[in-house]
């Protein structure tokens, strides 16, 4: 009899907040912040938890704060 694999439940959504200014950072990081939908300081957006979004967040982790949402 095979055992079922236990899957780790990942949050379905992420709340991303821009907490540091992009002034003085490279253009690719500025573009990544804009790609996340963040325009100005303290802007918040809710994004689906996908590998693409996680990669973008990892690239600008210094500039953003992430909160994991269930649901």
Backbone atoms as SQL, in Angstrom:
CREATE TABLE atoms (id INTEGER PRIMARY KEY, chain TEXT, resi INTEGER, resn TEXT, atom TEXT, x REAL, y REAL, z REAL);
INSERT INTO atoms VALUES
  (1, 'A', 1, 'UNK', 'N', 0.829, -1.178, 0.000),
  (2, 'A', 1, 'UNK', 'CA', 0.000, 0.000, 0.000),
  (3, 'A', 1, 'UNK', 'C', 0.877, 1.246, 0.000),
  (4, 'A', 2, 'UNK', 'N', 0.569, 2.170, -0.876),
  (5, 'A', 2, 'UNK', 'CA', 1.346, 3.402, -0.927),
  (6, 'A', 2, 'UNK', 'C', 0.798, 4.436, 0.033),
  (7, 'A', 3, 'UNK', 'N', 1.712, 5.154, 0.628),
  (8, 'A', 3, 'UNK', 'CA', 1.289, 6.234, 1.519),
  (9, 'A', 3, 'UNK', 'C', 1.094, 7.504, 0.711),
  (10, 'A', 4, 'UNK', 'N', 0.136, 8.295, 1.108),
  (11, 'A', 4, 'UNK', 'CA', -0.077, 9.583, 0.453),
  (12, 'A', 4, 'UNK', 'C', 1.011, 10.546, 0.897),
  (13, 'A', 5, 'UNK', 'N', 1.473, 11.321, -0.049),
  (14, 'A', 5, 'UNK', 'CA', 2.456, 12.333, 0.296),
  (15, 'A', 5, 'UNK', 'C', 1.763, 13.459, 1.038),
  (16, 'A', 6, 'UNK', 'N', 2.398, 13.909, 2.088),
  (17, 'A', 6, 'UNK', 'CA', 1.856, 15.052, 2.805),
  (18, 'A', 6, 'UNK', 'C', 2.329, 16.304, 2.102),
  (19, 'A', 7, 'UNK', 'N', 1.398, 17.152, 1.777),
  (20, 'A', 7, 'UNK', 'CA', 1.771, 18.387, 1.119),
  (21, 'A', 7, 'UNK', 'C', 1.787, 19.509, 2.140),
  (22, 'A', 8, 'UNK', 'N', 2.775, 20.349, 1.995),
  (23, 'A', 8, 'UNK', 'CA', 2.867, 21.502, 2.878),
  (24, 'A', 8, 'UNK', 'C', 1.966, 22.583, 2.308),
  (25, 'A', 9, 'UNK', 'N', 1.075, 23.070, 3.131),
  (26, 'A', 9, 'UNK', 'CA', 0.139, 24.080, 2.686),
  (27, 'A', 9, 'UNK', 'C', 0.842, 25.430, 2.603),
  (28, 'A', 10, 'UNK', 'N', 0.852, 26.008, 1.406),
  (29, 'A', 10, 'UNK', 'CA', 1.448, 27.323, 1.218),
  (30, 'A', 10, 'UNK', 'C', 0.348, 28.366, 1.224),
  (31, 'A', 11, 'UNK', 'N', 0.665, 29.563, 1.684),
  (32, 'A', 11, 'UNK', 'CA', -0.342, 30.621, 1.660),
  (33, 'A', 11, 'UNK', 'C', -0.800, 30.874, 0.223),
  (34, 'A', 12, 'UNK', 'N', -2.031, 31.236, 0.062),
  (35, 'A', 12, 'UNK', 'CA', -2.585, 31.449, -1.269),
  (36, 'A', 12, 'UNK', 'C', -2.272, 32.841, -1.804),
  (37, 'A', 13, 'UNK', 'N', -2.111, 33.810, -0.884),
  (38, 'A', 13, 'UNK', 'CA', -1.869, 35.179, -1.303),
  (39, 'A', 13, 'UNK', 'C', -0.799, 35.821, -0.445),
  (40, 'A', 14, 'UNK', 'N', -0.172, 36.834, -1.018),
  (41, 'A', 14, 'UNK', 'CA', 0.865, 37.578, -0.319),
  (42, 'A', 14, 'UNK', 'C', 0.496, 39.053, -0.331),
  (43, 'A', 15, 'UNK', 'N', 0.648, 39.722, 0.789),
  (44, 'A', 15, 'UNK', 'CA', 0.479, 41.178, 0.841),
  (45, 'A', 15, 'UNK', 'C', 1.883, 41.764, 0.819),
  (46, 'A', 16, 'UNK', 'N', 2.147, 42.571, -0.190),
  (47, 'A', 16, 'UNK', 'CA', 3.476, 43.144, -0.380),
  (48, 'A', 16, 'UNK', 'C', 3.382, 44.651, -0.163),
  (49, 'A', 17, 'UNK', 'N', 4.270, 45.183, 0.681),
  (50, 'A', 17, 'UNK', 'CA', 4.270, 46.610, 0.996),
  (51, 'A', 17, 'UNK', 'C', 5.655, 47.181, 0.716),
  (52, 'A', 18, 'UNK', 'N', 5.701, 48.318, 0.028),
  (53, 'A', 18, 'UNK', 'CA', 6.966, 48.995, -0.254),
  (54, 'A', 18, 'UNK', 'C', 7.352, 49.816, 0.970),
  (55, 'A', 19, 'UNK', 'N', 8.437, 49.445, 1.638),
  (56, 'A', 19, 'UNK', 'CA', 8.832, 50.110, 2.880),
  (57, 'A', 19, 'UNK', 'C', 10.093, 50.954, 2.732),
  (58, 'A', 20, 'UNK', 'N', 10.801, 50.835, 1.614),
  (59, 'A', 20, 'UNK', 'CA', 11.977, 51.666, 1.361),
  (60, 'A', 20, 'UNK', 'C', 11.868, 52.258, -0.032),
  (61, 'A', 21, 'UNK', 'N', 12.404, 53.451, -0.188),
  (62, 'A', 21, 'UNK', 'CA', 12.376, 54.137, -1.470),
  (63, 'A', 21, 'UNK', 'C', 13.286, 53.444, -2.472),
  (64, 'A', 22, 'UNK', 'N', 12.921, 53.532, -3.747),
  (65, 'A', 22, 'UNK', 'CA', 13.732, 52.941, -4.805),
  (66, 'A', 22, 'UNK', 'C', 14.804, 53.908, -5.300),
  (67, 'A', 23, 'UNK', 'N', 14.843, 55.110, -4.752),
  (68, 'A', 23, 'UNK', 'CA', 15.854, 56.094, -5.153),
  (69, 'A', 23, 'UNK', 'C', 17.238, 55.537, -4.837),
  (70, 'A', 24, 'UNK', 'N', 18.102, 55.575, -5.829),
  (71, 'A', 24, 'UNK', 'CA', 19.469, 55.098, -5.653),
  (72, 'A', 24, 'UNK', 'C', 19.664, 53.620, -5.937),
  (73, 'A', 25, 'UNK', 'N', 18.601, 52.920, -6.277),
  (74, 'A', 25, 'UNK', 'CA', 18.712, 51.496, -6.591),
  (75, 'A', 25, 'UNK', 'C', 18.745, 51.304, -8.105),
  (76, 'A', 26, 'UNK', 'N', 19.300, 50.199, -8.568),
  (77, 'A', 26, 'UNK', 'CA', 19.414, 49.961, -10.013),
  (78, 'A', 26, 'UNK', 'C', 18.049, 49.923, -10.715),
  (79, 'A', 27, 'UNK', 'N', 18.084, 50.226, -11.983),
  (80, 'A', 27, 'UNK', 'CA', 16.862, 50.297, -12.783),
  (81, 'A', 27, 'UNK', 'C', 16.109, 48.969, -12.815),
  (82, 'A', 28, 'UNK', 'N', 16.824, 47.841, -12.815),
  (83, 'A', 28, 'UNK', 'CA', 16.122, 46.553, -12.853),
  (84, 'A', 28, 'UNK', 'C', 15.327, 46.332, -11.572),
  (85, 'A', 29, 'UNK', 'N', 15.832, 46.805, -10.432),
  (86, 'A', 29, 'UNK', 'CA', 15.081, 46.674, -9.182),
  (87, 'A', 29, 'UNK', 'C', 13.882, 47.619, -9.165),
  (88, 'A', 30, 'UNK', 'N', 14.047, 48.806, -9.711),
  (89, 'A', 30, 'UNK', 'CA', 12.920, 49.752, -9.824),
  (90, 'A', 30, 'UNK', 'C', 11.820, 49.143, -10.691),
  (91, 'A', 31, 'UNK', 'N', 12.221, 48.520, -11.788),
  (92, 'A', 31, 'UNK', 'CA', 11.256, 47.893, -12.695),
  (93, 'A', 31, 'UNK', 'C', 10.543, 46.728, -12.013),
  (94, 'A', 32, 'UNK', 'N', 11.249, 45.995, -11.181),
  (95, 'A', 32, 'UNK', 'CA', 10.644, 44.875, -10.457),
  (96, 'A', 32, 'UNK', 'C', 9.598, 45.382, -9.470),
  (97, 'A', 33, 'UNK', 'N', 9.914, 46.465, -8.768),
  (98, 'A', 33, 'UNK', 'CA', 8.946, 47.065, -7.833),
  (99, 'A', 33, 'UNK', 'C', 7.709, 47.515, -8.590),
  (100, 'A', 34, 'UNK', 'N', 7.902, 48.149, -9.749),
  (101, 'A', 34, 'UNK', 'CA', 6.765, 48.581, -10.569),
  (102, 'A', 34, 'UNK', 'C', 5.987, 47.367, -11.082),
  (103, 'A', 35, 'UNK', 'N', 6.689, 46.315, -11.415),
  (104, 'A', 35, 'UNK', 'CA', 6.051, 45.086, -11.895),
  (105, 'A', 35, 'UNK', 'C', 5.175, 44.439, -10.833),
  (106, 'A', 36, 'UNK', 'N', 5.539, 44.627, -9.579),
  (107, 'A', 36, 'UNK', 'CA', 4.711, 44.129, -8.479),
  (108, 'A', 36, 'UNK', 'C', 3.467, 44.995, -8.277),
  (109, 'A', 37, 'UNK', 'N', 3.464, 46.184, -8.895),
  (110, 'A', 37, 'UNK', 'CA', 2.315, 47.070, -8.771),
  (111, 'A', 37, 'UNK', 'C', 2.475, 48.128, -7.698),
  (112, 'A', 38, 'UNK', 'N', 3.693, 48.312, -7.229),
  (113, 'A', 38, 'UNK', 'CA', 3.960, 49.293, -6.176),
  (114, 'A', 38, 'UNK', 'C', 4.465, 50.581, -6.814),
  (115, 'A', 39, 'UNK', 'N', 3.863, 51.695, -6.437),
  (116, 'A', 39, 'UNK', 'CA', 4.228, 52.969, -7.043),
  (117, 'A', 39, 'UNK', 'C', 4.958, 53.892, -6.081),
  (118, 'A', 40, 'UNK', 'N', 4.468, 53.993, -4.869),
  (119, 'A', 40, 'UNK', 'CA', 5.091, 54.921, -3.914),
  (120, 'A', 40, 'UNK', 'C', 5.251, 54.260, -2.558),
  (121, 'A', 41, 'UNK', 'N', 5.986, 54.900, -1.704),
  (122, 'A', 41, 'UNK', 'CA', 6.262, 54.392, -0.379),
  (123, 'A', 41, 'UNK', 'C', 4.970, 54.067, 0.367),
  (124, 'A', 42, 'UNK', 'N', 4.956, 52.966, 1.065),
  (125, 'A', 42, 'UNK', 'CA', 3.833, 52.459, 1.852),
  (126, 'A', 42, 'UNK', 'C', 2.662, 51.966, 1.013),
  (127, 'A', 43, 'UNK', 'N', 2.828, 51.841, -0.288),
  (128, 'A', 43, 'UNK', 'CA', 1.807, 51.199, -1.116),
  (129, 'A', 43, 'UNK', 'C', 1.760, 49.717, -0.764),
  (130, 'A', 44, 'UNK', 'N', 0.562, 49.151, -0.781),
  (131, 'A', 44, 'UNK', 'CA', 0.380, 47.721, -0.540),
  (132, 'A', 44, 'UNK', 'C', -0.406, 47.115, -1.690),
  (133, 'A', 45, 'UNK', 'N', -0.027, 45.909, -2.063),
  (134, 'A', 45, 'UNK', 'CA', -0.775, 45.154, -3.064),
  (135, 'A', 45, 'UNK', 'C', -0.898, 43.719, -2.573),
  (136, 'A', 46, 'UNK', 'N', -1.923, 43.048, -3.039),
  (137, 'A', 46, 'UNK', 'CA', -2.104, 41.631, -2.736),
  (138, 'A', 46, 'UNK', 'C', -1.886, 40.872, -4.035),
  (139, 'A', 47, 'UNK', 'N', -0.974, 39.924, -3.997),
  (140, 'A', 47, 'UNK', 'CA', -0.624, 39.137, -5.170),
  (141, 'A', 47, 'UNK', 'C', -0.780, 37.658, -4.862),
  (142, 'A', 48, 'UNK', 'N', -1.060, 36.891, -5.894),
  (143, 'A', 48, 'UNK', 'CA', -1.142, 35.435, -5.758),
  (144, 'A', 48, 'UNK', 'C', 0.243, 34.891, -5.438),
  (145, 'A', 49, 'UNK', 'N', 0.275, 33.823, -4.684),
  (146, 'A', 49, 'UNK', 'CA', 1.544, 33.209, -4.302),
  (147, 'A', 49, 'UNK', 'C', 2.002, 32.269, -5.413),
  (148, 'A', 50, 'UNK', 'N', 2.786, 32.807, -6.337),
  (149, 'A', 50, 'UNK', 'CA', 3.314, 32.022, -7.448),
  (150, 'A', 50, 'UNK', 'C', 4.840, 32.086, -7.423),
  (151, 'A', 51, 'UNK', 'N', 5.503, 31.163, -8.073),
  (152, 'A', 51, 'UNK', 'CA', 6.969, 31.212, -8.117),
  (153, 'A', 51, 'UNK', 'C', 7.496, 32.506, -8.750),
  (154, 'A', 52, 'UNK', 'N', 6.773, 33.039, -9.724),
  (155, 'A', 52, 'UNK', 'CA', 7.203, 34.270, -10.378),
  (156, 'A', 52, 'UNK', 'C', 7.178, 35.451, -9.411),
  (157, 'A', 53, 'UNK', 'N', 6.089, 35.565, -8.662),
  (158, 'A', 53, 'UNK', 'CA', 5.968, 36.655, -7.685),
  (159, 'A', 53, 'UNK', 'C', 6.993, 36.485, -6.576),
  (160, 'A', 54, 'UNK', 'N', 7.200, 35.250, -6.126),
  (161, 'A', 54, 'UNK', 'CA', 8.213, 34.997, -5.088),
  (162, 'A', 54, 'UNK', 'C', 9.604, 35.407, -5.569),
  (163, 'A', 55, 'UNK', 'N', 9.914, 35.158, -6.834),
  (164, 'A', 55, 'UNK', 'CA', 11.202, 35.559, -7.390),
  (165, 'A', 55, 'UNK', 'C', 11.356, 37.068, -7.425),
  (166, 'A', 56, 'UNK', 'N', 10.285, 37.755, -7.788),
  (167, 'A', 56, 'UNK', 'CA', 10.317, 39.217, -7.809),
  (168, 'A', 56, 'UNK', 'C', 10.536, 39.762, -6.396),
  (169, 'A', 57, 'UNK', 'N', 9.851, 39.177, -5.435),
  (170, 'A', 57, 'UNK', 'CA', 9.995, 39.622, -4.051),
  (171, 'A', 57, 'UNK', 'C', 11.414, 39.365, -3.555),
  (172, 'A', 58, 'UNK', 'N', 11.972, 38.235, -3.926),
  (173, 'A', 58, 'UNK', 'CA', 13.333, 37.909, -3.506),
  (174, 'A', 58, 'UNK', 'C', 14.330, 38.929, -4.058),
  (175, 'A', 59, 'UNK', 'N', 14.093, 39.376, -5.277),
  (176, 'A', 59, 'UNK', 'CA', 14.998, 40.331, -5.915),
  (177, 'A', 59, 'UNK', 'C', 15.003, 41.679, -5.201),
  (178, 'A', 60, 'UNK', 'N', 13.848, 42.090, -4.667),
  (179, 'A', 60, 'UNK', 'CA', 13.750, 43.398, -4.009),
  (180, 'A', 60, 'UNK', 'C', 13.405, 43.256, -2.528),
  (181, 'A', 61, 'UNK', 'N', 13.838, 42.166, -1.916),
  (182, 'A', 61, 'UNK', 'CA', 13.507, 41.881, -0.518),
  (183, 'A', 61, 'UNK', 'C', 13.925, 43.003, 0.421),
  (184, 'A', 62, 'UNK', 'N', 14.971, 43.701, 0.080),
  (185, 'A', 62, 'UNK', 'CA', 15.460, 44.805, 0.890),
  (186, 'A', 62, 'UNK', 'C', 14.463, 45.971, 0.937),
  (187, 'A', 63, 'UNK', 'N', 13.628, 46.076, -0.090),
  (188, 'A', 63, 'UNK', 'CA', 12.732, 47.227, -0.232),
  (189, 'A', 63, 'UNK', 'C', 11.299, 46.952, 0.209),
  (190, 'A', 64, 'UNK', 'N', 10.926, 45.698, 0.349),
  (191, 'A', 64, 'UNK', 'CA', 9.533, 45.362, 0.616),
  (192, 'A', 64, 'UNK', 'C', 9.365, 44.552, 1.894),
  (193, 'A', 65, 'UNK', 'N', 8.133, 44.559, 2.383),
  (194, 'A', 65, 'UNK', 'CA', 7.738, 43.731, 3.522),
  (195, 'A', 65, 'UNK', 'C', 6.627, 42.825, 3.014),
  (196, 'A', 66, 'UNK', 'N', 6.688, 41.556, 3.396),
  (197, 'A', 66, 'UNK', 'CA', 5.708, 40.580, 2.897),
  (198, 'A', 66, 'UNK', 'C', 4.937, 39.985, 4.049),
  (199, 'A', 67, 'UNK', 'N', 3.621, 39.884, 3.873),
  (200, 'A', 67, 'UNK', 'CA', 2.754, 39.243, 4.856),
  (201, 'A', 67, 'UNK', 'C', 2.018, 38.126, 4.126),
  (202, 'A', 68, 'UNK', 'N', 1.954, 36.964, 4.736),
  (203, 'A', 68, 'UNK', 'CA', 1.317, 35.810, 4.125),
  (204, 'A', 68, 'UNK', 'C', -0.136, 35.745, 4.537),
  (205, 'A', 69, 'UNK', 'N', -1.027, 35.647, 3.565),
  (206, 'A', 69, 'UNK', 'CA', -2.470, 35.599, 3.814),
  (207, 'A', 69, 'UNK', 'C', -3.006, 34.231, 3.465),
  (208, 'A', 70, 'UNK', 'N', -3.907, 33.749, 4.271),
  (209, 'A', 70, 'UNK', 'CA', -4.600, 32.488, 3.981),
  (210, 'A', 70, 'UNK', 'C', -5.916, 32.827, 3.300),
  (211, 'A', 71, 'UNK', 'N', -6.282, 32.019, 2.340),
  (212, 'A', 71, 'UNK', 'CA', -7.592, 32.216, 1.738),
  (213, 'A', 71, 'UNK', 'C', -7.561, 32.532, 0.355);
